Amino acid sequence: MRTIQLKVNEEVYDKLIWFLNKFSKDELEIIADNDHIDPLESGIYKPADTQTEYDKIEKNLENALKRYKRP
């Protein structure tokens, strides 16, 4: 499935939701219904390997701490 984000005028919001709910879950899924959509939770942005990124950050931090560690 593809993902889109929309800004909807308050005057047409209810009509749009009504229309979107006419589709089956296989055809269309409302993944968020609020003013802020978290790209990670919504599936808009999925890092290839989040754990690898955390590991890199942790290793960089450990190296920095070793360099500046007092004897």
KAFEN-V383243 format. One record per run of one state. SS is the DSSP state (H for helix, E for strand, - for the rest). FROM is the first residue (numbers start at 0). TO is the last residue. If there is no record, write none. Layout:
# KAFEN-V383243
ss = <SS	SS>
from = <FROM	FROM>
to = <TO	TO>
This chain:
# KAFEN-V383243
ss = <-	H	-	H	-	H	->
from = <0	9	20	38	42	49	67>
to = <8	19	37	41	48	66	70>
